[in-house]
Amino acid sequence: MTTDAARDRKLIAALTAAQLYYMQDQTMEVIARELGTSRSSVSRLLSFAREVGLVDIRIHSPLERLGMLEQRLNERHGITAHIAPIPERVSEVERLERVALTAGRLLSQFIDSNMVAGVAWGSTISAVSRALIPKETHGTTFVQLNGAGNTQTSGLEYSSDILQRFGHAFGAQVEQFPVPAFFDSPDTREAMWRERSTRRVLAFQAKMDIAVFGLGSPEADVPSRVYVGGYLGRDDYGSLKEDAVIGDVATVFFRADGTWRDVRLNARSTGPGLDRLRRVPRRVCVVSGAAKLGSLKAAIGAGLITDVVLDDALARRLLDSD
């Protein structure tokens, strides 16, 4: 047998072994039986296949892919994305928890001494508050962005727990906002906003260096607390539908085109106006799940977000939807 013929036979055997091993997940023992050779010979054939280029083994880091996604989101939307890689098979509750875990660790990089940080309440930010990494700061204040009371509860315990976790993690002062999420009348809101105790909290909000919030959505798989927590009545739901609302930030509602001023319920909301929110230097949105795509796109389009923490599936959907 000529040298070329021997090499050709070896190449064919190596190719067969490689296909069985890498493409069909067969063991070396099975391959050895099929080729009528020994296990050690199969090992040498696989090494030969790699040496001559029949097999090209590459390691694709998910972090590299995520880095590309983050770069594309920055280029397309002008936001800084922080993407959490999450398997498709996990539940939406677990997806939220893992995104919140990423956000909790990230915030220790963003929050420092002598800062004022605004914090919204809600299912997502509650999860973030449980995932914070302690960091000692000095002269830092966390201020509640919107009231939490409704006709069933004052909401103080729920919102206070979230705020206190932030304060404890960073050794910071906390400023609660003991007002309802929505007043019964816009006139009541205007009168309350003239009270000195309210103006004190609003003054902290006016000095925010960073705001941390989730996105509410009437279509979310993990229900947004404002939509299921007794905050809205039948007439309110009807009003939101008529006003074509797609989501909210801190109980301030907006449409798909980012408009919000003439959404009727906003006249009674205690959350910061979106114009006010846009003046905060860093605005960190934490969001997960495909159902939040519409509200996320609208919030980005409205210029409400500088940093977003989200899952990789939602990040890809956001890019694909452009």
SULMOLIN-V691722 format. One record per pair of residues at least 12 apart in sequence whose ideal C-beta (glycine too) atoms are under 8 Angstrom apart, sorted by the first residue. I is the first residue (numbers start at 1). J is the second residue. D is the distance in Angstrom with one decimal. If there is no record, write none. Layout:
i & j & d
I & J & D
I & J & D
This chain:
i & j & d
10 & 45 & 7.7
10 & 48 & 6.8
11 & 52 & 7.2
11 & 54 & 7.3
13 & 35 & 6.3
13 & 45 & 5.7
14 & 45 & 4.5
14 & 46 & 7.3
14 & 48 & 4.8
14 & 49 & 4.2
14 & 52 & 7.4
14 & 54 & 5.9
15 & 49 & 6.7
15 & 54 & 5.5
16 & 34 & 8.0
16 & 35 & 6.7
17 & 31 & 5.4
17 & 35 & 6.6
17 & 42 & 5.5
17 & 45 & 4.3
17 & 46 & 5.7
17 & 49 & 6.7
18 & 45 & 7.7
18 & 46 & 6.2
18 & 49 & 4.2
18 & 54 & 5.6
18 & 55 & 5.0
20 & 34 & 6.9
21 & 42 & 7.8
21 & 46 & 6.0
22 & 55 & 6.4
28 & 42 & 4.7
28 & 43 & 6.4
28 & 46 & 8.0
62 & 85 & 5.0
63 & 85 & 7.8
66 & 83 & 4.6
66 & 85 & 6.0
66 & 312 & 6.3
69 & 81 & 7.0
69 & 83 & 5.7
69 & 312 & 6.7
69 & 315 & 5.0
69 & 316 & 6.8
69 & 319 & 7.1
70 & 82 & 7.2
70 & 83 & 5.8
70 & 315 & 7.8
72 & 319 & 5.9
73 & 308 & 7.8
73 & 315 & 6.5
73 & 318 & 6.9
73 & 319 & 6.7
76 & 319 & 7.0
76 & 322 & 6.3
77 & 300 & 5.2
77 & 318 & 8.0
79 & 300 & 6.2
79 & 305 & 5.4
79 & 306 & 6.3
79 & 307 & 6.8
79 & 308 & 5.6
80 & 306 & 6.5
80 & 307 & 4.7
80 & 308 & 7.5
81 & 307 & 7.8
81 & 308 & 5.4
81 & 309 & 8.0
81 & 310 & 6.8
81 & 315 & 6.3
82 & 102 & 6.4
82 & 103 & 7.6
82 & 106 & 5.7
82 & 307 & 6.7
82 & 308 & 7.1
82 & 309 & 4.6
82 & 310 & 7.7
83 & 310 & 6.3
83 & 311 & 7.2
83 & 312 & 5.2
83 & 315 & 5.1
84 & 98 & 5.5
84 & 99 & 5.0
84 & 101 & 7.6
84 & 102 & 4.2
84 & 309 & 7.0
84 & 310 & 7.2
84 & 311 & 5.4
84 & 312 & 6.9
85 & 311 & 7.9
85 & 312 & 5.1
86 & 98 & 5.3
86 & 99 & 7.4
86 & 311 & 4.7
86 & 312 & 6.3
86 & 313 & 7.0
88 & 313 & 6.4
92 & 221 & 4.1
92 & 222 & 5.2
92 & 288 & 7.5
92 & 289 & 5.2
93 & 222 & 5.9
95 & 288 & 4.9
95 & 289 & 6.0
95 & 311 & 5.6
96 & 123 & 7.1
96 & 124 & 6.3
96 & 127 & 6.0
96 & 222 & 5.3
96 & 288 & 4.7
96 & 289 & 6.9
97 & 127 & 5.7
98 & 288 & 7.8
98 & 311 & 7.3
99 & 124 & 7.8
99 & 286 & 6.3
99 & 287 & 7.3
99 & 288 & 4.1
99 & 309 & 5.9
99 & 310 & 6.3
99 & 311 & 5.4
100 & 124 & 6.3
100 & 127 & 3.5
100 & 128 & 4.6
100 & 130 & 7.5
100 & 131 & 5.3
100 & 286 & 6.4
100 & 288 & 7.9
101 & 131 & 4.6
102 & 309 & 5.5
103 & 128 & 4.8
103 & 131 & 7.1
103 & 212 & 8.0
103 & 284 & 7.4
103 & 286 & 4.4
103 & 309 & 4.2
104 & 128 & 5.2
104 & 129 & 7.7
104 & 130 & 7.4
104 & 131 & 2.9
104 & 132 & 4.7
104 & 133 & 6.5
105 & 131 & 7.0
105 & 133 & 5.4
106 & 284 & 7.9
106 & 309 & 6.2
107 & 128 & 7.3
107 & 132 & 6.4
107 & 133 & 7.9
107 & 212 & 6.8
107 & 284 & 7.2
108 & 132 & 7.2
108 & 133 & 4.4
108 & 134 & 8.0
108 & 135 & 4.6
110 & 210 & 5.9
110 & 282 & 6.4
110 & 284 & 6.7
110 & 307 & 7.7
111 & 135 & 7.1
111 & 137 & 6.7
111 & 140 & 6.8
111 & 170 & 5.8
111 & 210 & 6.6
112 & 137 & 6.1
112 & 140 & 7.3
113 & 137 & 4.4
113 & 138 & 4.5
113 & 139 & 5.5
113 & 140 & 5.8
114 & 137 & 7.9
114 & 138 & 7.0
114 & 139 & 4.2
114 & 140 & 6.5
115 & 137 & 7.4
115 & 140 & 5.1
115 & 141 & 7.7
115 & 209 & 4.4
115 & 210 & 6.5
116 & 140 & 7.6
116 & 141 & 5.1
116 & 143 & 6.3
116 & 204 & 5.8
116 & 207 & 4.7
116 & 208 & 5.0
116 & 209 & 5.6
116 & 210 & 8.0
117 & 140 & 7.0
117 & 141 & 7.2
117 & 142 & 5.1
117 & 143 & 7.2
117 & 166 & 7.3
117 & 172 & 7.8
117 & 208 & 6.8
117 & 209 & 6.7
117 & 210 & 4.9
117 & 211 & 7.3
117 & 212 & 6.6
118 & 142 & 7.8
118 & 143 & 5.4
118 & 144 & 7.8
118 & 145 & 4.7
118 & 205 & 6.0
118 & 208 & 4.5
118 & 210 & 7.2
118 & 211 & 4.1
118 & 212 & 6.9
118 & 213 & 7.8
118 & 272 & 7.5
118 & 280 & 6.9
119 & 142 & 5.4
119 & 143 & 7.2
119 & 144 & 6.3
119 & 145 & 6.3
119 & 162 & 6.7
119 & 163 & 6.0
119 & 166 & 5.7
119 & 211 & 7.8
119 & 212 & 5.3
119 & 213 & 7.7
120 & 144 & 8.0
120 & 145 & 4.5
120 & 146 & 6.2
120 & 211 & 7.6
120 & 212 & 7.0
120 & 213 & 3.9
120 & 214 & 6.6
120 & 249 & 7.0
120 & 250 & 4.1
120 & 271 & 7.5
121 & 144 & 7.1
121 & 145 & 7.9
121 & 146 & 7.2
121 & 148 & 5.5
121 & 155 & 7.8
121 & 158 & 6.6
121 & 159 & 4.5
121 & 162 & 5.3
121 & 163 & 7.9
121 & 225 & 7.3
122 & 213 & 7.7
122 & 214 & 4.8
122 & 216 & 6.7
122 & 224 & 6.4
122 & 225 & 5.1
122 & 226 & 7.0
123 & 214 & 7.1
123 & 222 & 6.0
123 & 223 & 7.4
123 & 224 & 6.6
123 & 225 & 5.3
124 & 214 & 3.3
124 & 215 & 7.8
124 & 286 & 5.2
124 & 287 & 7.0
124 & 288 & 7.3
125 & 162 & 6.1
125 & 212 & 6.5
125 & 213 & 6.7
125 & 214 & 5.3
125 & 286 & 6.8
126 & 158 & 7.9
126 & 161 & 7.6
126 & 162 & 5.3
128 & 212 & 7.1
128 & 286 & 5.7
129 & 161 & 7.6
129 & 162 & 4.7
129 & 165 & 3.8
129 & 166 & 5.9
129 & 169 & 7.9
130 & 165 & 6.6
132 & 165 & 6.4
132 & 166 & 6.7
132 & 169 & 3.9
132 & 170 & 7.7
133 & 169 & 7.1
134 & 168 & 7.9
134 & 169 & 5.0
134 & 170 & 7.5
135 & 169 & 6.9
135 & 170 & 5.6
135 & 171 & 8.0
136 & 170 & 7.4
136 & 171 & 4.9
137 & 170 & 4.7
137 & 171 & 5.8
137 & 172 & 5.8
138 & 171 & 7.5
140 & 170 & 5.7
140 & 171 & 7.6
140 & 172 & 4.0
140 & 173 & 7.2
141 & 172 & 6.1
141 & 173 & 4.6
141 & 174 & 7.3
141 & 175 & 6.1
141 & 204 & 6.2
142 & 163 & 5.8
142 & 166 & 4.6
142 & 167 & 5.4
142 & 170 & 7.5
142 & 172 & 5.5
142 & 173 & 7.3
142 & 174 & 4.9
142 & 175 & 7.1
143 & 174 & 7.6
143 & 175 & 4.3
143 & 177 & 7.3
143 & 201 & 6.5
143 & 204 & 4.2
143 & 205 & 5.7
143 & 208 & 7.1
144 & 159 & 5.9
144 & 163 & 5.6
144 & 174 & 7.8
144 & 175 & 6.6
144 & 176 & 5.2
144 & 177 & 4.0
144 & 201 & 7.4
145 & 177 & 7.3
145 & 205 & 6.9
145 & 211 & 6.8
145 & 213 & 6.8
145 & 250 & 4.3
145 & 271 & 6.1
145 & 272 & 5.9
146 & 177 & 6.6
146 & 181 & 6.2
146 & 250 & 4.3
146 & 251 & 4.9
146 & 252 & 7.7
146 & 269 & 7.1
146 & 270 & 5.0
146 & 271 & 3.8
146 & 272 & 7.3
147 & 177 & 5.4
147 & 178 & 7.2
147 & 179 & 3.7
147 & 180 & 5.0
147 & 181 & 5.0
147 & 182 & 8.0
147 & 251 & 8.0
147 & 270 & 4.0
148 & 177 & 7.9
148 & 180 & 7.8
148 & 181 & 5.8
149 & 178 & 7.6
149 & 179 & 6.7
149 & 180 & 3.9
149 & 181 & 6.4
150 & 180 & 6.2
150 & 181 & 6.0
150 & 182 & 7.6
150 & 229 & 7.0
150 & 230 & 5.0
150 & 231 & 4.8
151 & 230 & 6.8
152 & 230 & 4.4
153 & 230 & 7.4
154 & 178 & 7.6
155 & 180 & 7.6
155 & 181 & 6.9
156 & 176 & 7.1
156 & 178 & 6.3
159 & 176 & 6.8
159 & 177 & 7.7
160 & 176 & 6.0
163 & 176 & 6.2
175 & 200 & 8.0
175 & 201 & 5.7
175 & 204 & 5.2
176 & 201 & 7.8
177 & 201 & 5.1
177 & 270 & 6.9
179 & 192 & 6.4
179 & 198 & 6.9
179 & 270 & 5.1
180 & 270 & 6.7
181 & 226 & 6.8
181 & 231 & 5.1
181 & 251 & 5.1
181 & 269 & 7.2
181 & 270 & 6.1
181 & 271 & 7.9
182 & 231 & 6.5
182 & 232 & 8.0
182 & 236 & 7.8
182 & 251 & 6.9
182 & 265 & 6.9
182 & 268 & 4.6
182 & 269 & 5.7
182 & 270 & 7.0
183 & 268 & 4.8
183 & 270 & 7.1
184 & 268 & 7.1
185 & 268 & 6.8
186 & 267 & 4.0
186 & 268 & 5.6
188 & 268 & 7.9
189 & 267 & 7.2
189 & 268 & 5.9
189 & 269 & 7.9
189 & 270 & 7.0
205 & 272 & 5.9
205 & 276 & 7.3
206 & 276 & 7.6
208 & 280 & 4.7
209 & 280 & 7.3
209 & 281 & 5.8
209 & 282 & 6.8
210 & 280 & 6.7
210 & 281 & 7.0
210 & 282 & 4.4
210 & 283 & 7.5
210 & 284 & 6.5
211 & 277 & 6.2
211 & 280 & 4.6
211 & 282 & 7.5
211 & 283 & 5.0
211 & 284 & 6.9
212 & 284 & 4.9
212 & 286 & 7.2
213 & 249 & 5.3
213 & 250 & 5.6
213 & 283 & 7.6
213 & 284 & 7.4
213 & 285 & 6.1
213 & 286 & 7.5
214 & 285 & 7.1
214 & 286 & 5.4
214 & 287 & 6.3
215 & 247 & 5.3
215 & 248 & 7.4
215 & 249 & 6.5
215 & 285 & 6.3
215 & 287 & 4.9
215 & 292 & 5.6
215 & 295 & 4.7
215 & 296 & 6.1
215 & 299 & 6.0
216 & 247 & 5.7
216 & 248 & 4.0
216 & 249 & 7.4
216 & 251 & 7.5
216 & 295 & 7.2
217 & 246 & 7.2
217 & 247 & 4.8
217 & 248 & 8.0
217 & 291 & 6.1
217 & 292 & 5.3
217 & 294 & 7.1
217 & 295 & 4.5
218 & 240 & 7.2
218 & 245 & 7.4
218 & 247 & 7.9
219 & 291 & 4.8
219 & 294 & 7.4
220 & 289 & 6.4
220 & 291 & 4.8
220 & 292 & 6.0
221 & 289 & 5.4
221 & 291 & 5.2
222 & 288 & 7.9
222 & 289 & 6.6
224 & 248 & 7.7
226 & 248 & 6.5
226 & 251 & 5.6
231 & 251 & 7.5
236 & 265 & 6.0
239 & 264 & 5.2
239 & 265 & 5.7
240 & 253 & 6.4
240 & 263 & 7.7
240 & 265 & 6.4
243 & 255 & 7.1
243 & 262 & 7.6
243 & 263 & 4.8
243 & 264 & 6.2
243 & 265 & 7.6
244 & 256 & 7.1
245 & 263 & 6.1
245 & 265 & 8.0
246 & 294 & 4.9
246 & 295 & 5.3
246 & 298 & 5.3
247 & 292 & 7.6
247 & 294 & 6.9
247 & 295 & 2.7
247 & 296 & 7.9
247 & 298 & 6.2
247 & 299 & 6.8
248 & 271 & 7.7
248 & 295 & 7.7
249 & 271 & 7.0
249 & 274 & 7.0
249 & 277 & 6.7
249 & 285 & 7.8
249 & 299 & 6.6
249 & 304 & 6.1
250 & 271 & 3.7
250 & 272 & 6.3
250 & 277 & 7.8
251 & 269 & 4.9
251 & 270 & 6.8
251 & 271 & 4.3
252 & 266 & 5.6
252 & 269 & 5.4
252 & 271 & 4.1
252 & 272 & 6.8
252 & 273 & 6.7
252 & 274 & 6.0
252 & 277 & 7.8
253 & 265 & 5.9
253 & 266 & 5.9
253 & 269 & 7.5
254 & 274 & 6.6
254 & 298 & 5.9
254 & 299 & 7.2
254 & 302 & 6.2
255 & 298 & 6.8
256 & 294 & 6.4
256 & 297 & 7.4
256 & 298 & 5.0
257 & 298 & 7.1
257 & 301 & 7.2
258 & 298 & 5.5
258 & 299 & 7.7
258 & 301 & 5.0
258 & 302 & 3.1
258 & 303 & 7.7
258 & 304 & 8.0
260 & 273 & 7.9
260 & 274 & 5.2
260 & 302 & 7.6
274 & 302 & 6.4
274 & 304 & 6.2
277 & 304 & 5.9
278 & 302 & 7.9
278 & 303 & 5.5
278 & 304 & 6.4
281 & 306 & 7.7
282 & 306 & 5.4
282 & 307 & 6.4
283 & 304 & 6.1
283 & 305 & 5.6
283 & 306 & 4.8
283 & 307 & 7.0
284 & 305 & 7.9
284 & 306 & 7.3
284 & 307 & 4.6
284 & 308 & 7.6
284 & 309 & 7.0
285 & 299 & 6.5
285 & 304 & 7.3
285 & 305 & 4.6
285 & 307 & 7.1
285 & 308 & 4.8
285 & 309 & 7.3
286 & 308 & 7.7
286 & 309 & 4.7
286 & 310 & 7.7
287 & 308 & 6.6
287 & 309 & 7.4
287 & 310 & 5.2
287 & 314 & 6.9
288 & 310 & 6.3
288 & 311 & 4.9
288 & 314 & 6.4
289 & 311 & 7.4
289 & 314 & 6.5
290 & 313 & 6.6
290 & 314 & 6.2
290 & 317 & 5.8
292 & 314 & 6.7
293 & 314 & 6.5
293 & 317 & 5.3
293 & 318 & 6.5
293 & 321 & 6.5
296 & 308 & 7.4
296 & 310 & 7.5
296 & 314 & 7.2
296 & 318 & 6.4
297 & 318 & 6.7
297 & 321 & 6.6
